[in-house]
Amino acid sequence: MSRAKKIKVLVLLVLSFTSVRAQEKKPIEKRVYTTKFLKDTTAPDIDGKLNDDAWNLVEWTGDFIEREPDENTPPTEQTKFKIVYDQKYLYFAFRCYDKDPKSIVKRLSRRDGFEGDWIEVNIDSYNDKRTGFSFTSSVSGVKGDEFISENGNNWDGSWNPIWILKTHIDEEGWTAEAKIPLSQLKFGNDKEQVWGLQVQRRFFRAEERSVWQRITQDAPGWVSEFGELRGLVNIEPQKQLEIQPFAVSQLKTYPKEAGNPFRDGNDTKINGGLDAKIGITNDLTLDLTINPDFGQVDADPAAIALDGFQIFFQERRPFFVENKNIFNYQFADGQDNLFYSRRIGRRPQGYPNTSSGEYVDIPDNTTILGAAKFSGKTKNGWSIGILESLTDKEFAKIDDNTNQREVLVEPMTNYLVARAQKDFNNRNSYIGGIFSATNRNLEGNQLNYLRKAAYTAGLDFMHNWKNRKYYVSGNIVASQVSGSKEAITRTQRELTHLFQRVDAGHVSVNENRTSLTGTGGKLEIGKSSVGNWRYFGFFSWRSPELELNDIGFLRQADDIKQIGILTHQTLKPRGAFRRINTRFEQMTTYDFDGNHNRTQYSLSSNANLKNNWFVSYQLEYKPRIFTNTVLQGGPRFRYSEEVINSFNLSTDSRKKIRFDSGLFSSQGKDNSFSYTEFNTGIAYRPINALTVSMYPTYSISKSKTQYVTQTNFGSTPRYIMADIDQRTLSASVRVDFNVNPNLTIQYYGEPFISRGRYKDFNRVTNPTADYFGDRIEVFNSGQISFDTTSDIYSVDEDLNGATDYTIANPNFAYVQFRSNLVLRWEYIPGSEIFLVWSQGTTGLGNPKADLFNSLDAQILGRKPENIFLIKATYRFLL
């Protein structure tokens, strides 16, 4: 090829590339739908058939475009809709074409199940480009509703507004009519409203999504890309007023314990309370609950933490779940948050001192006397949330069959959380803050080891630029806790802080302190849209004195972390794949003493195949692992370098039978530790109204340096470890039967068995040595002996014939079974009746037996505890 031709080809390639780049950068035109007011026309009768005169006032809009799997192509079937309104309601009509109406999938589920074919409307009535309200209409008549926040990164399904839906199948496909009260939305009082609008359809048979307003796969978000709804003129903000009283009757049966006055075989309880939702303005709502009951809430899954750290459980109680995004302040990474609502109503923290022959009865939870939540978002961009809750003092009852006394185990406590954010810069930026306070009414010295007061405060911000292509965000938090010398000393020694660490040069326990003040924060910057590549990095810190666990969640203080992440996503189907996402991550951590504690690298990829199977793989390498906590107050300890592999496979979720399987494998260098987990599962849907699933998990955890206890050899501390072999088996079983969209029956059960056996006890000698065998010294047979009668190991470390210290046998076998059977009937919109049967048993098995023997002896062969509950609510919408 001649030089002139080469130059010509090069110029053409450059011009072609420039043209493509120009097309990529060209903004997508915003679609507009103009609705009309039902002035002299009767509102449509919501029956799903679209034959009312009201629908003739407006034009259809359609021309939907496919978004998944092949973005910006014609969908398999087209969709169109209309919108009209009056002073009280918005009315939607949907026409979903289908050439084969007999094949439309009418799957039933509980509310927010999103099964089968559906049509969904998203409304950004604040027009803030970040939040919205979502209403999903399943062809089977099941409703779904969610509050959207973080520009589509968070969908809160706990939001349950009152609205009406009817659907119908005909020769052209299927239709739906929806009637949404304006009182369930939030908007300003402008004469003419402009709202964000998006309508999305799921065509189930092809697992296809099509949308009214095109949103590219590399868009910076979801809500910010909506089209517009216009024509809303002179609508009046509707002040919401809902009152929902409830009544509960409960019977609890359990094995009778001879001589125990608190365990006579059964307990009964009748209770009642009130929930209310009051619209102070159309933007801001006051939620109240008096003497709340959460008896129908699912139990937490069973878990064992040998590292001593608290376990994070998801919030399931409706009052605290709804609008939880407003109060969220995840300030660093992981689960650390300034607000962890599970602290409110927690299990009492105290335990009475008892003598032989005395029986104790402690409440399972602290009584919540009342709670109020003031939250919402104003038209000028203010997000506001204030939560106030008061919990009662709780007493343990102690009885020796002659006298009974009460001991305070939890003081009366007041919790306050206040959160605010302000949007500006055309909704591309925000700045916010949070404040929380926990105050305990400590009476005398009964609970002097609890902190009397705890306060936290924080500031956060985010800024987007170049049409939200790039962003920078950050936050800073501060905490102060105060109390008696005993309480603050205890705080310094907790696993979260460990000021007593023998090799720490920057912290030490001060038993005269009555307060602690700490800080934390995060700074993040990255690219969030346009093209296949994304990247971001952040720096975070938690100072040694940071303490959040009175009303927040903090796993560990004294940490400095840096993370860099690079991701690649496909924007179009390729070969056998609908989509492929790949992620590379690098992390380093330090403590405030300057110790470099961890370096790790991770490469992961997940893919959605054209047959709608999902497959994922992750490889993780940790060349440097030091921990300040494993010896629980002892010196910094080193773990050998680690390699982790994980693989997961899921078959098509649309099929009547679905399989899932996964393998997780972790291996430490020199076989110093390992962890292997197998999980699998099957879900079977024989008919549209019934689903049965079972997901068993089996894990094997081995470590030659499992921490056991701390003791002393004379005046010298000894940190005892051992070789552990832990086996855990669990299986979650679910049965969902839906009589109709408003009447459902659900069963959940989970047996959980974990057994740990210890051997080759050893003591730490050189905790940071390169080779794990040099970090410990294993006791030989002459140094350690075991007494089967007392179940205690005796150690003669210096072999002089005298016992230097003893170790309680740490072998364990923990067995638990929990199940719930719940019938839920929404007899009128917003009002429900629950019939609940909960069953459970918890026990200690024989560590020498295998897992299935423990299952037989402790679950199948033991009388369980049963709870029978009836709860009725009635929702007044005024």
N, C-alpha and C positions, 0 to 999 in steps of 0.2 A: 504494500500500500504506500502510495506516495505521501510525502510530507504534507502537501496541501489537503489531501483526502483525510489524513490523520487529524489535521487541525479542524477540518469541517466536521468530522465525526465528534471530536471533543466538544466543539461549540454546540452541536446539536444535543449532546448528552447533558452539558451544563444547562442549556436552555430548558431541556425536558425536566431535569432535576429541579430547576428553579420554578418551573410551572407547577410541578407536583407540590413543592414546598409552599408555593403561594396558595394552592388549593387547600392544603392542610391548614394553613393559618387563617383562611377566610372563615369568619364566624358564621355559624349556622343561623339561619333566619328564624326568629321567634314567631311561632304561630299564635294566632289570637282567635278566641271564640267569644262571641258576643251573645249574652243571654238576654232574656226579656222578662218583664214583671207580669205576673198574672193579675192584671187589673180587673177586667170584667169577665174573666174566664174561670170556670170551676177548676180547682186543682185536680190533677190526675188521680184516679183511683189506683192505688198501688196493688196491682194484681199480676204484673209482669208481662202484660199483653200489648202495650203500646197503642191502644185503640182510643185514647182519650183526645178530645178536642184541644186540650191544652198543648199537646205536642205540635200542633199545627202553627203555633205562634213563632216557632224558631226553625232554622234550617239544620239539617244534618251536617256534621263534620266527620270526616274519615281520613282516607288516604294514610292509613297506618304504615309504618316502616318497621322492618324487622330489626331487632336489637341483638337477640341471641338466637341461634349461634352465629349467624352470618350477618353482621351489622350492615345497615344501609342497602338492603335488598328487599324485594317485595315479599311480604309474608305469605304463608300457605293459604290463609283465609283472611279476608278483610273484615274490618270492624268500623262501626260508626256510633255516634252518640249525640244526644241533645241535652240541654240544661235549661230549666225555667225556675223561677223563684217567686215567693211572696214574702210577706213581712215576717213569717215564722220559719219557713223551710226552704231548702234547696231540693229540687227534684231532678233526677237523672234518668235518662232512658238510654239503654244500650242495645244495639243490634249486632250480634256476633254471628257472622255467616259461617256455615259449615255445609259442604256438599254432601256429607254423609251424617245426617242428624242421629241416626241410630247408633253411631259410634261415639257420640259425645259421652264423656266419662263423668258420671254423677257420683262422685265419692263423698260419703258423709264423714264428718269428723266433728270434734268439739270446736267451739269458737276459736278462731285463729289457727285452724288446722291447715288451711291453704292446700287442700287436696283437689285433684281433678282439674277440670276447666274452670277458669275464673276471669273476671274483669275487675280492674282496680283503678280507682281514681285517687290522685294525690292532690291536696289543696294547700298551697302556701298562703293562707289568709293573712298572715303578717306581712307577706311579700318581703321577707328579710333574707331570702336566698339561702337560708340555713335550716329552717324548721318547716314542718308540714304535718298535715293530718291525712291519714291513709284509710280508705274504706274499700274493702275487697268483697266482691259478690261472687260466691261460688255458684255454679250452675245447679248444685244440689240444694241451694238456699242457705248454706252455712255462711255466716258473716265473719269477716276478719277486720280488725281495726288496730292501727298502730300510730303512735306518735313518732314522727321522724325528727331527728336532730343530727347535729354535726354534719350537715350537708349530705345526709344519706348514709353516713357511716354507722348510725345507731337507729334501730327500729325497736320501739318499746311497745311490745304486745300487751302489756298490763293495762293499757288505756282501753276502757270499755264504755264508749258512749252509747246512748240510746238512739237507734235509728231503725228504719223499716226497710225490708228487702223482700222482693218476690221475683221469681224467675219462671220462665216458660220455654218449652221446646216446641218448635214448629217445623214446617217443611223446609225453611230456609236456614235453620240453625237454632240458635237460642237467644232469648231476650231477657232483659232484667230491668226492673224499676226500683229505684232507691229514693227514700225520703229522709233527708238529713236535717234535723232541727238546727237552726242557726245558733241556738244556745249551746250546742256542743262544739262550736268553733270559736275561735278568738280572732277579733279584728277591731280596727279602729272605728272612729265615727266620721270619717270623711264622707262628703256627699256622694262622691262617685268612687267606688272601690276598684282597685286593680289587684287581682290575686294571681299567684302562680298556679299553673294547672298542668297536670300530666295524667294521661290515661294509658294504662298498660294491660295487655291481654296475654294470658297464658293459653296457648294451644297445646293441650296436654299430649296428644298422640305423637306430635313431633318434638315435644319438649322445647317449644319455641316461644319467645317473648317478642311481641310487637308493641310499638308505642305510637302515640299521637304526635308528640314532639320528639324529634330525633335527638338522641343523646349518644354521642360516640363512646366507644369503649375506652378511649384515653381521655375522657372528659375529666375536669378537676373535681367533679362531684355529681350529685343527683339533683338536689333541690335548686341549686343555682342555675341549672340548665332548663328549667320548666318553661313552657309557653305561658300565655296570659289568658285569664278570664276577665272579660269586661262586660259592661252593661248593668252592673250592680249599683243601682242609684237609690239613694235615700233609704237604704235598709238600716234598721235601728239595731244597735247592739242589744243582744238579749242577755239580761242578767240571769245567770243560772241559779236555781234553787232546788236542790235535791235533798231529800231526807230519807234515810234508809235504816229503820229500826230492825233489830234482829232478836231472835230468841233461840236458846240452845238448851237441849236436854241431853245429858250424858250419863252413861253407865259404864263403869270400869270394873272388870273382873280379872282376878289374878290368883295364883296359888296361895292358899292360906298358910301363914307361918305360925306354928304353935308358940304361944306365949307373947307374940308381937302384937300389941294393941293397934298398931298402924297398918297391919296386913291381915285383916280379918276376912279377905276374900272378895270384897266388892266395895266400890264407892259410887255414889250418885251425886250429880250436880245439875242444877238448873241455873241458867245465867241469861242475861240479856244486856243489850247495849244499843248504841246509836252511832251511825255514820252519817255525816252530812257534807254537802258540797254547796257552798254559797258563793255566787258571783258578786264580789264586791264591786267590780266594774266588769265590763265585757272582756277586759284583758287579764284581770287578776281574780283568782279563785281562792277561797278559804275552805280547806278540808278539815273536818273535825272527826274525831273518834273518841267515844266515851266507853270505857270498859271493853275494849275490843276483844274479840275471840278469833283465834286462828286455828280452830280445831280441825278444819277440813284441809289444812295445808299439808303437803307431802312431807314425809320425814326426810332428814338429811341422809345421804348415803354413808355407809359404814366406812371407817378409815382408821389406820393406825400410823402414828408418827413416832418413829424411834429416835428421831433427832431432837425431840423435845419441843419443837416449834408448834405454835398454834396452827390449826387447820382452818383455811378460809372456806366458808360455806356461802353459797349464793342466798340472797334474800328472797323469800318466797311469800312473805305476808303482803296482802294486797295494798294495805294503806301505805306501806313504805316503798313498795315496788313502783306504784304509779307516779309518774313524773320524776323518777329518781335521777334522770339525766340532768335536771336543773341543779341538783345538789352534788353531783359528781365532781370530785376534785382529785383525780389520779395524778399526783404531782411528780412522780419520778418514772418508774416503770413497774411492771408486774402488777400485783394487787394492792400495793400501798396506796392508801386513800385517806384524806382527812375526814371523810364521813363513811362509817361502816355501820349501817343501821342495825345490824345484829347485836350491837352492844345494848340497844334499848330493849328491855325485857329479857335480858340475858339470865342464865342460871345464876342463882346467888353465889357470891364469891367466897363467903365464909363457911366454916364448918366447926361445930361445937366440940369442945373437949368432953369426952364421955368416960364413964367408968364401966367396969365389967358388969354385965347384966342390964345395961341400959339400951333402949331402942330409940332410934332417931327417925324422924320424918321431916324431910327438907323439900320445899316446893321445887317443882321442875323448872319453873321460870319465875322471874320477877313480874309482879302485876303492873300492867300499864294502866294507871288511873285515867289518863286522857292524853291526847296528842292533837296538835293543830298544825296545819301546814298551809301557809300562804304563798302562792306561787303563780307564775304566769309571765307573759311577755307583753310589753306595751308597744304601741304602734311606732314609737320613736326609738325602738331598739333596746330597751332595757329588759333584761331577763332577771327576775327577782324570785327568790325562794327563801322563806323563813320557816323553820320547823321548831316547834316547842313541844316537849314531852315530859311528863312527870310520872315516875315509877314509885310504887309504894315500898315501904320497908317490909322486909320479910323475916319471919322467925322460923327457926327449927324447933320442933316439939321433941322433947326428950321424956321418956317414960320408963320407969323401972318396975312397972306393975303395982306400984304403991303410990308414988307421987308423979306428977307431971309438971314440967317446967318448960319455959320458952327461952330461947337464946337468939339474939339478933344475928342474922347471917347476911343481910343486905340492907343498907340504909336507904332512906328516901332520897331519891336522886332527881335532879332536874337537868335536862339536856336541851341545849339550844344550838341551832345551826342557822346561819344567815349567809346567803349566797347572792351575788349580783354580777351581771355582765352587761356591757354596753357596746352595741354595734356602731361602727362609724365607717367613714371612707367608702361610702356606697356599699356597705355590708361586707367589705373585703377585710375588715379588721375588727377586733374587739379587744377590750380590756376588762378585767373582772377582779373580784375579790371574794374572800370567804372568811367567816369568823365562826368559831364554835366554842362552847363553854359547857363544862360538866361540873356540877356542884353537888356534893354529897353532904347530907345532914348527919354527920358523925356524932352519935350520942355517947358522951363520956369517952371511955377508952375501949369500948367493946370491939370496935373494928378499926383500931388505930393503925393497922398495917395497910389500910386502903388510902389512896390519895384523896385529899379533901377537895381539891379543885384542879381542873385542867383546862387550859385555854390554847387554842390554835388560831392562827391567822395566815392568810396567803394572798398573793397577788398573781394574776396570770394574764397573758396576752397572746394574740396571734395576729399576724399580718400576712396577707396574700398579695401578690403583684403579678403583672403580665397575665391578666385574665386567669388568675389563680393557678398559674403554672408553677410558681415558686412560693414558698411560705417560710416563715420563721415564727416560732412560738417559744414560750418559756413561762416559768413560774418560780416563785420563791415562797417558802413557808417558814413559820416560826412557831415554836411551842413553849409553853411553860406549865409545869406541874408543881404543885405544892402540897405539903402535908406535914405530918409529924416526922421526926428524925427516923423513926422506925420505917415509915412508909417510903421515904426517899432513899434510905439505905437499901431497902428491898428492891426499889426500882433500879438502883445502880447495879444490883447483882442479878437482875433478870437476864434471861438468855438474849433478849433484844439488845442489851448493853454490855454486860460482863466487864464492868470496871475493875473487877478483882483479878483479871488476867495477870499471871505472874510475870509475863515478859512484855507487858504493855508499858511503853515509855511516855504515853500521852494522857492516860487516864488512871485513876486510882479511886478506891472507895473512900469517901469522906462521910463518916457516920454522924457528923454534926450538921450536915446540910438539911435544909427544909424546903428546897426548891431546886429545879433543874430547868435550864433554858437551852433549846437547841434550834437548829435551822436545817433546811433542806431545799432542794430546787432542781430545776432542769432547764436546759437551753437546747433547742432543736431547730435545725434548718434543713430544707430539702426541696426536691422537685416532685410535684404530685400529679402532673398531667402532661399531655401531649407526647405522642410517640410511644414506643415500646418500653422505654427505660424509665425507671424511677430510682431515686436515691434519697437517703436522708441520714443524718448523723446527730447524735446528741451527747451531752455531758450532763451528768446528774451527781448530786451529793446528798448525804444524810449525815449530819454531824453526830458525834458520840452521844450527846445529851438530848437529841430529838426523841420525843415520846408522844405517840398519837393514840395509844390503845385504850383510852377512856371512851372515846366516841369514834375513833378512826381505826385504821389497820396498818400496822408497821411490823414487818417481819424482823428486820435487822437494821440497826443504826450503824454509825461508824463505817461508811462506805462511800467510795468515789468510783464512778463508772463512766466509761466511754464506749459508745457503740456506733458502728458504721454499717449501713445496710444498702445493698444494691439489688434491684429487682428488674426482671424482664417479663413482660406479658405479651402474648400474641394477641393481635387485634382481629384476626380473621381465622376461620377454620383452616387447618393445614394437614393434609394427608388423612390419617386416621383420627385426628384430634379436633375437637371443637375448640379447645383452649388449653394453653400450657402456661403456667406461671413458674418462674424460677427465682430463687432468692439466695443471695450470699450475705452472710453476717459475720462481723468481727467484733469481739468484745474484750476489754481489759478492765480490771478492777483493782483498786487500792484501798487501804484504810488511812485514817488520819495520822497514823504513825509513819507513813511513807512506805509501808510494805506493799509490794506488788503481789497481789493475791491470786489473780486469775488471768489467763489468756485463753480464748477459745475461738474457733472458727466453725462456721456451719454453712453447708450447701444443701439446699432443698429444692424440690420441684414437685408440683402437683398438676395433674392433667385430667381433663374431662374428654373422654373418647366420644366418637360419633355415635356409638351404641349407648351412650349415656352412662357408661361405667366411669368410675373415678379411681385414679391410682396416684399414690404419692410416695416419695422416698426422701429421706434426710440422712446426711452424713455429717457428723459433728466430731471435731477433734479438740481436745483440751490438753495442751502440752504443759500447762502450769496450773496447779490447783492447791492453794493454801486456804485453810479455814481458821478463823478465830473462835469458832463456836463449838466444834465437835467435842472438845474436852471440857466444855461447860464451865469455864473459869480457869482452865489450865492453859498451858502455852499454845501458841500457834502451831497447827499441825499440817503436815503435807500429805496429800494423796498422790498416788502415781498418776502419770498421764493416762488419759481416757479416750477411747474411741466409741462412738455411739452410731448405731445403724437402726433405722426404723423404716418400715414398709407398711402401707395400708392399701386395701383394695375394696371397693364397693361396687356392687352390680347395680343395674338400672332400678332406681327407686319407684318407677312407674309400674313395674311388673307386679304380678300377684305374689310372687316369691322373690325376696331380695336377700342377698347374702353380703355380709361384711366380714373382713378379716384383717388382722394386723399383727405385726411382729416388731417388738422393740428389744434391742440388744445393746447392752453397755458392757465394756470390758476394760478393766484396769491393767496397766502394764505389770508384767511378772505374775499375772493371775492373782493380784492382790485383792481385787473385788470384781464382782460382776452382777448384772441384773438382766433378767430375761422375762419378757412378758408376752404372752400369747392372748389375743382376744379374737373372738369370732362372734357371729350372730346370724340369726335368720328372722325375717319378718314375713308373715304370710297373711294375705288378704283374700280369703275365699269369696267374699261378697263385698260390695261397696260399703256396707255398714259395719264390717267387722275386721279388725286387725289383731293378730297374735304375734308377739315377738319374744325372743329370748336371746340375751347377749352375755355369755359366760366369759370370764377372764381368769387366767391362771398365771401367776408370777413366781419366779424363783430369785431370791436375793441372797447373795453370798458376799461376805467380807471377812478378811482376816484381821481387820482393825476396827471392829464394831465397839464403840464406847459402851462400857458397862457401868462403872461407878468411880468415885474418887474416895480414897481413904488415906491413911497416914502410916508410914513406917517410922516409928518413933516420932520425930518432929519433921520428917521429910514427907511431903505429899507424894502420893502414888496415884497415877491415872491408869485405871485398869481397862483393858480391852480384851476382845476375844474373837474367835472365829465363829461367825453366825451362819446358819443355814435357815432362811425364812421362806416358807411356802404359803401362798395366799390364793384362795379360790373364792370367786364370787360369781353371781349370775343375776342379772336383772330380767324379770319376766313382766311383760305388759299384755293386757287384753283390753282393747277399746271396742265397745259396741255402741253404735249410735242409732237409737230408735228413730229419731228425726233430728233436725238441726238444734232443737231446744231440749232434747231429752237424751242424755248420754250416761253410759255406765263404763267405768274405768277401774281396772285392777292393776296394782303394782306390787311386786314382791321381790325381795332380794335377800338370799342367804349369803352370809359372809363368814369365811373361816380363815384365820391366819395363825400359823404355828411357827415358832422360832426355837431353834436348838443351838446352844452355845457349847463350844469346846476350845481347847488350846488357849486357855486364859494367859494373858501376858500383861506386862506393864510397859509404859512408854519410857524410852530411855533417851532417844535422840529424835525429837518430833519432826525435824525438818530435813532429815537425811534423804539423799537421793533414792536409795533403795529401800523399799518398805520394810524388808527384814532387818535393816539397821535402825529403824525407828522404834522397834519394840524388842523385848526380851521375853520369850515364851517360858512360862514356869515348867520345870521338869517334874517328873512324877514324884520326886522326893520333896519338892517344895509345896505341892498342893494336894489336898485330899478332900474327899467329899463324904459327908455324913448323910445317909439317906433318911435318917429319923428326923433330924432338924432341917434337912434340905439346905444345908449351908456348906460352902467351900471354906476350908481353913488353909492359910498360906503361911508357911515357915520359910520366909525369903532367905534368911541367912543360915538355914540348916543347922540351927543350934538346938533343935528339939522342942522349941516353944513357938506357939502360934503368934505370928506378928500381926495379922489382921484376918478378917473373914469377909467372904463375899456371898451375899444371898443368891441362891440359884436363879438366874435371870430367864430360864426357859419359860415359854408361855404358849398358850393356845387360847385364842379369843374367838368366840363364836357368837354370831348375831343373826337374827332373822327379823325383818320388818316387812309389813305388807299393808296396803290400803285398798279398800273396795269402796268406791264413791259413785253414788247415783246423784246426778245433777239435773234438775228440771228448772228451766227458765219459763215459769208458767205465764208470765207477762213480761214484756221487755224491761230488763233491769232488775226484776224480782225473781228470787231463786229459792229452791228448797234443796238441801243437801241431806242425803242419808249416807252415813259413813260407818264403815267397820274397819278398825285398825287392829292389827294383831302383831305381836312382837315378843321376842325372847332374847335375852342376852346372858351369856354364861362363859365360864372358863372350862376349856376342855383339857384333855390329857396330852401334854407335849410329846409323850412317848408314842401316842397313837397316830395313825395316819389321818389325813384330813377327812376322809369319808366316815371314819368311826366317830369323829367329833360331830359331824353333821348328824349322824344317827342318834348319838347319845344326848347332844345338847339342843338340837332343834326338833327332830322328829320324835324323840323320846321324852320330851319335857313339856309340861303344861304351859301354854303361852299366856301372855297378858292380852286381854281384849278390851277395846273401847268401842262402844256403840253410841253413835251421836246423831242427833237430828237437829238441823239448823234451818231456820226459815227467815228470809228477809223480804221486805216489801219496800220498793223504791218509789217514793212520791216525787214526781217531776212537776214542780209548781211554776 
